[in-house]
């Protein structure tokens, strides 16, 4: 079952969207502020975000921009504002589609399916960052036409970092994500895998130390910019 994060300051609209969407096999998570939506996405997974624009404190454009800093989840802006400038602004902040209120239920569902399908196809299970390419389908990492041999866990760790730039992962989070909650894996196992990833990328000339950062006392993160 796919999870849809609904973000709107009006509870009535959240309930209405839930009523429309849930019967079609979606699990709806309802949040009334952009801050709460960001907090949810920092620790939980969603397959789609439906986001209102006009919200107090943090509007939908700002929320979308912050979502893009931590996630590639598809975002549909849902709003009564339908001016071209508003549409363009939403798309520039990272939205994948724009639906205006009042909306047609069938059209919204069709757009949801199209966005999720298009996003999946565009990703094509391939991640790229400054010349480094991780091809999940082929289980291959390359840099400047050089193939970098990695174990399954190293490959999975690198993929997790590339998928969530600037997100800090604790060692416990990494262990539970890659090994499962019921595991006796220790923190130093993560450290060992990180060390191996760094060494393998250094050997092919990739400036890994500029991007894969140790966050002392917490864990690791992939920095999207040189610090």
N, C-alpha and C positions, 0 to 999 in steps of 0.2 A: 504493500500500500504506500503510495507516494504522499509525502507530507507537504502541505501548503501553508506557508506562514502568511497570515492575514494581518495587515497593519492599518488601522484606522482609529481615529480618536472617538468616533461615534460607535457606541456599542450596538445600536440598532443595525448599522450597516454591516458590522462584523457578523451579527447573528443571521442577517439576510444572506450574506455570502456563504456562510457555513451551511445554511439551509439549501442553497442552490448546489453547492459543490460536493458536500459529503455523500449524497446518494450515488455519486458517480465513482466511488472507490477512492476518495481522497480523505486523508486525515487532516483536519484543519486545526492549526494552532493560532489563537487570537491574541494580538497585542495592541494596546491602545496608544503607545508612544514609540517613537523611533528608537529611543534609548533602550526600551525593553526588547525591541526587535533585534538590535545589535547584540545585546547581552545573550539572547537566545542563540543567535547564530555563532557566537563565540564558543559555545559548548555543545550545541546540538546541530543536527543535519536537517536541512529542508531541501525539497526538490524544486520549489518555486516560491517566490515572494510576490504577493499582490499588495501593492503599496499605495496608500492615499497620498495626495500632495499636500492639501491644506490641513496641517496639524499644528497645534501650538508647540512652543519650545523648540522642537526640531521638525522642520517641514520635510516633505517627502523627497525633495531634491537632495537635501543634506543627508538624509537617511540613506538614500541610494548611493551617494558618494562614499559614505562610510561603510556600507555593505560591500562595495567593490574593493575596499582596502583589505577585507578579510575573507571574501568569498567570491566565487564565480557563479553562484546560484542565479538562475534566470529570474529577472524582475519585470513584472508588469505594473506600470503606473496606472492607477484607477482613480479618475478625478473628474470633477465637473468643469475644470479648466481645459478648454479645447482649442485655444489659440495656437497658431503655428509656433510662436516663440516659446510657449510653454512645452509643446511637444518636443521641439528641438532641444530645449534645456534639459528635459528629462532624459532624452537619448544620449546627450553629451555626458551626463552624469553616470551613465552606465546602464540605463534601463534597456530592456530588450523589446518592449512593446508598450503601447499606450492605448488604454481603453477609456472612453468618456462615459460619465454618468448622465442620464440613466442608460443602463446597458442592457443588452439582450442576453439572456441566460445562455442560450445555445452558442451565440457568438463568443462570449467569454470563455466557455468551455473549449471551443474550437481553438481559440487563440492560446489558451493554456497548453493544450496538446501540441500545437505547432511550435510554440516557443521552446518547450522542453525537448521536442524532437530535433529542432534546428540547432539548439545549443549542444545537444549530444553529438550530432553529426559534425558540427564545426570543431568541437574538441578533438574528435577522431582519435581519442585516447592518446593524444600526443601533447607533450608539454615542452615549451621552449623558453629559455632565458639566456639572453646575451651569448648566443652561439652554442649553448648547451642544450641538447635535445634528449628528451626521455620519451621513448615510444613504448607505451604500455602493451600494445597489441603484439609487437615484435620482441618485447622484453629486451630492449636495447638502449644503451646510453651512448651518445656520441658527442664529440667536440671537434670541430674542424676536420671532419671525415675520419676521425680516430674513434674506434669503438672502445669503450671502457667496460671491462668485465666486472660485474657486480653480483653479489649473492642476492637471493630473494629479499632478505631483510634490508640490505643496503639499498636495493632498488626501491623497495616500498617506502623506506625513510626519505629518500631523495624525492620521490614522487609526492609524498605528503608535504614536504617543505615547499616544493615548487608550486603546489596547488594552493598554498596558503601563505603567500609572501607577507612578511612583517608580523606574522602571528607567532607569539611565544608559546612553545610547547614544553610543558614540564616533562621530566623523565617518566613520572608515573603515567601521564597521558600517553606518551609514546609507547610505553610498555603495554598498557591496556589496549591501545589501538592495534598494535602489531602482533602482540602475543595473546591477547585476551585477558579478561579480568582474573580468571583463575589460573594464575601462573606464579612460578617461583623465580622468575627472571629478576635479576638485580639491576640497580641503577648503572653499575659499572659495565654491564652488557651493552647498554645504550651508548655509553661513552666510547666503548671499543668499536662499535659500528660507525659512529661519527668519525672517529680517528681514521678508520679504514677508508671511508668515503673521501675525506680530505686528502689523504695520501694518494689515492688513485687519481683524483682530479688534478692534483699538483703534478703528477707524473706526465700528464698530457698537456701541461701548460695552462690549465684553467685557473684563474685567480680566485679560487674557492674561499680563501681566508677573507676576502672582501665581502662575501655574501653569507656564508654559513657561520653564524655568530654564536658564541657561548654566552648565555645570560646567567651570570654567576649566581648561584644559590637557587636557580629556578630550572633552567634547561637550555633549550636551543631555539634559534629562529633563523629564517632565511630573509636577509635584508634585501629589499628591492633596489636600494641605492647604496653606493659606497659611503661608509660612515667614517 
